[in-house]
């Protein structure tokens, strides 16, 4: 007699409720639901309940492309299980393509834009999960990181390329929105101007910044209602002047304030994630007006920035013909100007401005002009930190890059500019998929050239040139006396570095080195590098180099540290470097064995 598959004799609804109580984001929960589908008709019915799949869908896919999501929902008639299956299939395809991008340096420049455009934000949840893969234990901080979970295969490069893809997607959409803002400004708001800047940093996705603004606006509404300020324009006691002053007061109470003192503002002061976070107490007038306008829009008030020289004011449009429009200095406590007329000359006079001032000094400015002004603000704040034509790596480099892209988007709307201008831009090494994204958004078709020449337009040619004629084989004369990829050396100008690439041009042997200061070139006319320059690699050194070099994860996937003192230690290159230098992994292993033999030790203590 076959035992009952429902020994408790529970109804379908109760089984479904049990499934709904399981932690939806856990893979084990999804596995349980799938198992229910193939067990019995009763459990299958429970697992097919829409409430079960709705919870799974929200947990696994909190982000999406709004247009694609609406189309999917309509096409699948709201069947959440089928939507879930389709999203999972898209995630799997994305990760397969991402593996090709990671391992093939030349196909990535065709596949990257394809993924960005086809998948969009639909796959950002899969990319974020990839970015959380457990890394080799040697790179973990034992004080803060769990040491129990084993590392995922090739976790470092996989995390790097997932982050690069997610960032390229965010920047692609930011640039597209800026381009559309320049063409159809009437369809956009001030919020769209600054929102895109944060896509050029390791900041939250635009959805999360919007959610932060939603939370601020809800808090502001509660604060105003608590002070008996009427926020409904349909009510007879609604007073626009009182509302905008109350919103300004709320912003000040929340700590938003101008930078003070003689120092220049932080270059990130136009970046929403910074303005809403640590930079709110020391920012620029435009950023404070941006927060003000975003809150106003959510409370039904139409506020837009002016392009007033030396400051940015907020122009508030009155919904009532009986009440004049308002000009407000959001950054101060000055009383607002309530205009008595729409006549610009009268408005300038009432605002205390010169009669020959530009109209947008008292009227809403064109959004492209505000975008350009924001970009120039970033450039001006960054100027003292720029050395020649180079910018130090990190947040400052990202800020300058964002400003340059914004300026290019504004200027390249002119077809004559696109046809005749020579575009050169330093793309941060951490953003290797941005080249074709920029060209696509700016609608630039480069003259026929090699991929390397196109990359060189954006400052990426030097590093990637090693892959132009790969693989790079070692000749019989290129023996163990030559450095190999992943070997660590001490070099007085660089202090401490590892070999990233090598070339054998005449007359000098050239190496590309990765150090805490970044990527640099080093050449020696003597083909034999003195062995005293080779350095041990300890756990602390490995962690420090990875921490300091932002794109370490692109090029190295693990580390071998056989001895506590670092003897024979070396980094394991990523698959793309192994393909470009197919002999170096074996050379490195032989070198480690030789160093251990010289030291009279074994490999029992290998750390990786």
C-alpha positions in Angstrom: 0.0 0.0 0.0 1.5 3.4 -1.0 1.8 5.8 1.9 -0.2 9.0 1.7 1.7 11.9 0.3 -0.5 14.1 2.5 -0.3 12.4 5.9 -1.6 15.5 7.8 -4.6 15.8 5.5 -4.0 19.6 5.2 -5.8 21.8 2.7 -4.0 23.3 -0.3 -4.3 26.8 1.2 -2.4 25.9 4.3 0.4 24.3 2.4 0.6 27.5 0.3 0.7 29.6 3.5 3.5 27.5 4.8 5.5 28.1 1.6 4.8 31.8 1.9 6.3 31.8 5.4 9.6 30.5 4.2 12.4 33.2 3.6 11.7 34.0 0.0 15.2 35.2 -0.9 16.9 31.9 0.2 17.8 29.4 -2.6 16.6 26.6 -0.4 13.0 28.1 -0.5 13.0 28.2 -4.3 14.2 24.6 -4.3 11.4 23.5 -1.9 8.8 25.2 -4.1 10.2 23.5 -7.2 10.2 20.1 -5.4 6.5 20.6 -4.5 5.7 21.0 -8.2 6.9 17.4 -8.8 5.6 15.6 -5.7 1.8 15.2 -5.6 -1.2 16.9 -7.1 -2.0 18.5 -3.8 1.5 19.9 -3.2 1.8 20.9 -6.8 -1.5 22.9 -6.5 0.0 24.6 -3.4 3.2 25.5 -5.2 1.3 26.9 -8.1 -0.5 29.5 -6.0 0.2 33.0 -7.3 0.9 34.3 -3.8 3.8 31.9 -3.5 5.4 33.1 -6.7 4.6 36.7 -6.0 6.8 36.6 -2.9 9.6 34.8 -4.7 9.4 37.3 -7.6 9.7 40.3 -5.3 12.6 38.8 -3.4 14.6 37.6 -6.3 13.9 40.5 -8.7 13.4 43.7 -6.8 14.8 45.7 -9.8 13.6 45.8 -13.4 13.4 47.8 -16.5 9.9 49.4 -16.2 9.1 49.2 -19.9 10.2 45.6 -20.2 8.4 44.6 -17.0 5.1 46.1 -18.2 5.5 44.3 -21.6 6.3 41.0 -19.8 3.4 41.3 -17.5 0.9 42.0 -20.3 2.3 39.3 -22.5 2.2 36.6 -19.8 -1.1 37.9 -18.5 0.2 38.6 -15.1 1.3 35.0 -14.5 4.1 35.6 -11.9 5.4 32.0 -12.1 6.0 32.4 -15.9 7.5 35.8 -15.3 9.8 34.3 -12.8 10.9 31.6 -15.2 11.5 34.1 -17.9 13.6 36.3 -15.7 15.7 33.3 -14.5 16.4 32.3 -18.2 17.5 35.9 -18.9 19.8 35.8 -15.9 21.4 32.5 -17.0 22.0 33.9 -20.5 23.5 37.1 -19.0 25.9 35.2 -16.9 26.9 33.0 -19.8 27.7 36.1 -21.9 29.4 37.7 -18.9 31.7 34.7 -18.8 32.7 35.3 -22.4 33.2 39.0 -21.7 35.4 38.0 -18.8 37.6 35.5 -20.6 37.8 37.0 -24.2 39.1 40.6 -24.2 38.1 41.3 -27.8 34.6 39.9 -28.0 33.6 41.9 -24.9 33.4 45.1 -26.9 30.6 43.6 -29.0 28.9 41.6 -26.2 29.0 44.4 -23.6 26.7 46.9 -25.5 24.5 44.0 -26.5 23.9 43.0 -22.9 23.5 46.6 -21.8 20.8 47.3 -24.4 19.0 44.0 -24.5 18.9 43.2 -20.8 19.0 46.6 -19.2 18.1 46.7 -15.5 16.3 43.5 -15.8 19.5 41.6 -14.9 20.9 43.8 -12.3 19.8 41.5 -9.5 21.7 38.6 -11.0 24.7 40.9 -11.4 24.5 42.0 -7.8 24.4 38.3 -6.7 27.5 37.7 -8.8 29.2 40.6 -7.1 28.6 38.9 -3.7 30.4 35.7 -4.6 32.7 34.5 -1.7 36.3 35.4 -2.5 39.4 33.5 -1.6 39.9 33.4 2.2 43.4 34.9 2.0 41.7 38.2 0.8 39.1 38.2 3.6 39.4 40.2 6.8 39.2 37.7 9.6 37.8 40.4 11.9 34.8 41.2 9.8 34.4 38.5 7.1 33.1 34.9 7.5 35.9 32.4 7.0 33.6 29.4 6.8 32.3 29.6 3.2 34.6 28.3 0.5 35.5 30.7 -2.3 33.6 30.5 -5.6 35.6 29.6 -8.7 37.3 32.6 -10.2 35.3 34.8 -7.8 37.5 38.0 -8.1 37.2 38.4 -11.9 33.6 37.4 -11.9 32.8 40.0 -9.3 34.8 42.6 -11.2 33.0 42.0 -14.5 29.6 41.8 -12.9 30.2 45.2 -11.4 31.6 46.6 -14.7 28.5 45.4 -16.5 26.1 46.8 -13.9 27.9 50.1 -13.9 28.0 50.2 -17.7 24.2 49.6 -17.7 23.6 52.4 -15.2 25.8 54.8 -17.2 24.2 53.9 -20.5 20.8 54.8 -19.2 22.1 57.9 -17.5 23.7 59.1 -20.8 20.5 58.2 -22.8 18.4 60.2 -20.4 20.8 63.1 -20.7 20.6 62.9 -24.5 16.8 62.8 -24.4 16.8 65.6 -21.9 18.8 67.7 -24.5 16.4 66.9 -27.3 13.0 66.9 -25.4 13.6 68.9 -22.2 9.9 69.4 -21.7 9.5 65.7 -21.0 12.0 65.8 -18.1 12.5 67.3 -14.7 15.4 68.8 -12.8 15.6 65.5 -11.0 16.8 63.8 -14.2 19.7 66.3 -14.6 21.8 65.2 -11.5 20.4 61.7 -11.1 22.7 60.3 -13.7 26.0 61.5 -12.2 25.9 58.9 -9.5 26.0 56.2 -12.1 29.7 57.1 -12.7 30.6 55.9 -9.2 30.2 52.8 -7.1 27.0 54.3 -5.8 23.5 53.0 -5.5 21.4 52.3 -8.6 19.1 55.2 -9.7 16.1 53.3 -8.4 17.6 53.4 -4.9 18.3 57.2 -5.1 14.7 57.7 -6.2 13.5 55.7 -3.2 15.6 57.8 -0.9 13.9 60.9 -2.4 10.5 59.3 -1.9 11.4 58.6 1.7 12.5 62.3 2.2 9.3 63.6 0.6 7.1 61.3 2.8 8.9 62.5 5.9 8.5 66.1 4.7 4.8 65.6 4.2 4.4 64.2 7.7 6.4 67.1 9.1 4.2 69.7 7.3 1.0 68.0 8.4 2.3 67.9 11.9 2.7 71.7 11.7 -0.8 72.1 10.2 0.5 73.2 6.9 -2.0 72.4 4.2 -0.4 70.5 1.3 -3.5 69.8 -0.8 -3.9 72.5 -3.4 -7.6 71.7 -3.7 -8.3 72.7 -0.2 -9.4 76.3 0.4 -6.8 77.0 3.1 -3.9 76.0 0.8 -1.2 78.7 0.6 1.7 78.1 -1.8 4.0 80.5 -0.1 3.6 78.8 3.3 4.1 75.4 1.7 7.4 76.2 -0.1 8.8 78.0 3.0 7.9 74.9 5.1 9.7 72.6 2.6 12.7 74.8 2.7 12.7 74.8 6.5 12.5 71.0 6.4 15.5 70.7 4.1 17.5 72.9 6.5 16.4 70.9 9.5 17.5 67.7 7.7 21.1 69.1 7.6 21.3 70.2 3.9 23.6 73.3 3.9 26.1 75.1 1.7 29.9 74.4 1.9 31.5 77.1 4.1 35.0 78.4 4.4 37.6 79.3 1.8 38.1 75.8 0.5 36.6 74.5 -2.7 33.6 72.2 -2.6 34.0 68.5 -2.9 33.9 67.4 -6.5 31.2 64.9 -5.6 28.9 67.7 -4.4 26.8 67.3 -7.6 26.4 63.6 -7.1 23.0 62.6 -5.6 24.3 59.6 -3.5 26.9 62.0 -1.9 24.4 64.9 -1.5 21.8 62.7 0.2 24.5 61.0 2.3 27.7 62.3 3.9 27.9 65.5 1.7 24.5 67.0 2.6 26.0 69.4 5.2 28.6 70.9 2.8 27.3 71.1 -0.7 26.5 73.4 -3.6 23.4 75.6 -4.2 22.4 73.5 -7.2 22.4 70.3 -5.2 20.2 71.8 -2.4 17.8 73.1 -5.1 17.8 69.7 -6.6 16.6 68.1 -3.3 14.1 70.9 -2.9 12.6 70.4 -6.4 12.4 66.7 -6.0 10.5 67.0 -2.7 8.3 69.7 -4.2 7.4 67.5 -7.2 6.3 64.7 -4.8 4.1 67.1 -2.9 2.4 68.5 -6.0 4.5 71.7 -6.2 6.2 72.6 -9.5 9.7 73.9 -8.8 12.5 74.4 -11.3 16.0 75.9 -11.1 17.1 79.2 -12.5 20.4 79.8 -14.2 21.2 82.9 -12.1 24.9 83.9 -12.2 26.7 83.0 -9.1 23.8 81.1 -7.5 20.8 78.9 -8.3 17.3 79.9 -7.3 14.1 78.0 -7.4 11.2 79.2 -9.5 7.9 77.9 -8.2 4.9 78.0 -10.6 1.6 78.9 -8.9 -1.3 76.5 -9.7 -3.7 79.4 -9.0 -4.2 82.5 -11.3 -4.9 84.5 -8.1 -1.4 83.8 -6.7 1.8 85.0 -8.4 4.7 82.7 -9.2 7.5 82.6 -6.6 11.3 83.0 -6.7 13.0 81.4 -3.7 16.5 81.2 -2.5 16.4 77.7 -1.0 19.9 78.0 0.5 19.1 80.9 2.8 16.3 82.2 5.0 15.6 85.2 2.8 11.9 85.9 2.1 10.6 84.8 -1.3 9.8 87.1 -4.1 6.2 86.8 -5.2 5.9 88.1 -8.7 3.0 90.3 -9.7 3.5 89.8 -13.4 4.8 87.4 -16.0 6.6 90.3 -17.7 10.3 89.5 -17.5 11.4 93.2 -17.0 9.0 93.5 -14.1 10.2 90.2 -12.7 13.8 91.2 -12.9 13.0 94.4 -11.1 11.0 92.7 -8.4 13.9 90.2 -7.8 16.4 93.1 -7.5 18.3 92.1 -10.6 19.7 94.2 -13.4 17.4 94.9 -16.3 19.9 93.5 -18.8 20.2 90.1 -17.0 19.4 87.0 -18.9 15.8 85.9 -18.7 16.7 82.5 -17.1 18.1 84.5 -14.1 14.5 84.7 -12.9 12.8 82.1 -15.1 13.2 78.3 -15.2 16.4 77.5 -17.1 16.7 75.0 -19.9 17.7 71.7 -18.5 20.7 71.2 -20.9 22.1 74.5 -19.6 21.7 73.2 -16.0 23.4 69.9 -16.9 26.3 71.8 -18.5 26.6 74.0 -15.4 26.6 71.0 -13.1 29.4 69.5 -15.1 31.4 72.7 -15.0 30.9 72.8 -11.3 32.5 69.3 -11.0 35.4 70.3 -13.2 36.1 73.5 -11.3 36.0 71.6 -8.0 38.3 69.0 -9.4 40.8 71.3 -11.0 43.2 71.7 -7.9 43.6 67.9 -7.8 44.4 67.5 -11.5 48.1 66.9 -12.3 48.7 68.0 -15.8 46.2 66.1 -18.0 46.0 63.2 -15.6 43.7 62.6 -12.6 44.5 60.4 -9.7 42.4 57.2 -9.7 39.4 56.7 -7.6 36.3 59.0 -6.8 38.0 62.1 -8.3 38.7 60.4 -11.6 35.1 59.1 -11.7 33.9 62.7 -11.0 35.9 64.2 -13.8 34.9 61.4 -16.2 31.2 62.0 -15.4 31.6 65.7 -16.1 33.3 65.1 -19.4 30.7 62.7 -20.5 27.9 65.1 -19.6 29.6 68.0 -21.5 30.1 65.7 -24.5 26.4 64.7 -24.4 25.3 68.4 -24.5 27.7 69.3 -27.3 27.4 66.2 -29.5 23.7 66.9 -30.1 25.0 69.1 -32.9 25.5 66.9 -36.0 28.3 69.2 -37.2 30.1 68.7 -33.9 29.7 64.9 -34.2 31.1 65.0 -37.7 34.1 67.1 -37.1 35.1 67.0 -33.4 37.8 64.7 -32.2 36.7 62.9 -29.1 39.2 61.9 -26.6 38.3 60.9 -23.0 40.0 59.1 -20.2 37.7 56.3 -19.2 38.6 54.9 -15.8 40.2 51.5 -16.0 37.5 50.2 -13.7 34.9 50.9 -16.5 36.2 48.7 -19.4 32.8 48.3 -21.1 32.1 52.0 -21.4 33.8 52.7 -24.7 31.1 51.4 -27.0 28.4 52.6 -24.7 29.7 56.2 -25.1 30.0 55.9 -28.8 26.4 54.5 -29.1 24.8 57.3 -27.0 26.8 60.1 -28.7 25.9 58.5 -32.1 29.6 58.6 -33.1 30.9 56.2 -35.7 34.7 56.2 -35.5 36.7 56.1 -38.7 37.7 52.5 -39.7 40.4 51.4 -37.3 41.5 48.6 -35.2 39.8 48.0 -31.9 43.0 49.0 -30.2 42.9 52.4 -31.9 39.3 52.9 -30.8 40.1 52.0 -27.2 43.1 54.4 -27.3 40.6 57.2 -28.0 39.4 56.6 -24.4 42.8 56.1 -22.7 42.5 52.3 -22.5 44.9 51.3 -25.3 48.1 50.9 -23.3 46.9 48.1 -21.0 44.9 46.2 -23.6 47.6 46.3 -26.2 49.0 43.1 -24.8 46.0 41.3 -26.2 46.4 42.6 -29.8 48.6 39.7 -30.9 48.0 37.2 -28.2 49.1 34.7 -27.2 52.4 36.0 -26.0 54.7 32.9 -25.9 58.0 32.7 -24.1 61.0 31.7 -26.4 63.5 29.2 -25.2 65.8 32.1 -24.3 63.1 33.7 -22.2 63.8 31.6 -19.2 63.2 31.8 -15.4 65.4 34.8 -15.1 62.5 36.9 -16.7 59.6 38.0 -14.6 56.3 36.3 -15.1 52.7 37.5 -14.7 51.7 37.6 -11.0 55.3 37.8 -9.7 55.9 40.4 -7.0 58.9 42.8 -7.1 60.2 45.7 -5.2 60.9 48.7 -7.4 62.1 51.9 -5.6 59.9 54.3 -7.6 56.8 52.1 -7.0 57.7 50.5 -3.7 55.8 47.3 -4.2 54.2 45.9 -7.3 53.3 42.8 -9.2 53.8 42.1 -12.9 50.7 42.6 -14.9 52.0 42.4 -18.5 55.2 42.0 -20.4 56.4 42.8 -23.9 59.6 42.1 -25.7 60.2 45.1 -28.0 63.7 46.1 -29.1 65.9 47.2 -27.5 64.3 47.0 -24.1 62.2 44.4 -22.2 59.1 46.2 -21.0 56.8 45.4 -18.1 53.5 46.8 -17.0 53.3 46.8 -13.2 50.3 47.0 -10.9 51.1 48.8 -7.6 49.3 50.6 -4.9 49.7 53.7 -7.0 48.1 52.2 -10.0 49.3 50.9 -13.4 52.7 52.0 -14.7 55.3 51.0 -17.3 58.9 49.9 -16.5 61.6 49.0 -18.9 65.1 47.7 -18.6 67.7 47.5 -21.3 69.3 44.6 -19.4 67.3 41.5 -20.3 68.2 39.9 -16.9 66.3 41.5 -14.0 68.5 41.3 -10.9 66.9 38.6 -8.6 67.1 40.8 -5.4 64.3 42.8 -6.9 62.0 39.9 -6.6 60.0 40.2 -3.3 58.2 37.8 -1.0 54.5 37.9 -0.9 52.8 37.7 2.5 49.1 37.5 3.3 49.2 41.1 4.5 50.9 42.3 1.3 48.4 40.5 -0.9 45.4 42.0 1.0 46.9 45.5 0.8 47.6 45.4 -2.9 44.1 44.1 -3.7 42.7 46.8 -1.4 44.7 49.6 -3.0 44.4 48.7 -6.7 40.8 49.2 -7.8 41.0 46.8 -10.8 43.2 44.1 -9.2 40.2 41.8 -9.4 40.1 42.1 -13.2 43.5 40.6 -13.7 44.1 38.1 -10.8 41.8 35.4 -9.4 43.8 34.0 -6.5 47.1 33.9 -4.7 49.6 31.2 -3.7 51.5 31.8 -0.5 53.3 28.7 0.5 55.2 30.1 3.5 54.3 32.5 6.2 57.3 34.7 5.3 56.1 35.0 1.7 58.8 32.9 0.1 57.6 31.7 -3.3 54.4 33.7 -3.1 52.7 34.7 -6.3 49.4 35.9 -7.7 47.3 33.7 -10.0 46.4 35.5 -13.2 42.8 35.6 -14.5 41.7 33.5 -17.4 42.1 36.4 -19.9 45.7 36.9 -18.8 46.3 33.1 -18.9 45.1 33.1 -22.5 47.3 36.1 -23.4 50.3 34.6 -21.6 49.8 30.8 -21.8 53.3 29.9 -20.5 53.4 32.1 -17.4 51.2 30.0 -15.1 53.5 27.0 -15.5 56.6 29.3 -15.2 55.2 30.7 -12.0 54.6 27.2 -10.5 58.2 26.2 -11.4 59.5 29.4 -9.9 57.6 28.7 -6.6 59.0 25.2 -6.4 62.5 26.5 -7.0 62.2 29.2 -4.3 60.9 26.6 -1.8 63.8 24.3 -2.6 66.3 27.1 -2.1 64.6 27.9 1.3 64.5 24.2 2.2 60.8 24.1 2.8 57.7 22.4 1.3 54.2 23.5 0.2 52.3 22.3 3.2 51.3 25.8 4.2 49.9 27.0 0.9 47.3 29.8 1.4 44.8 30.8 -1.2 
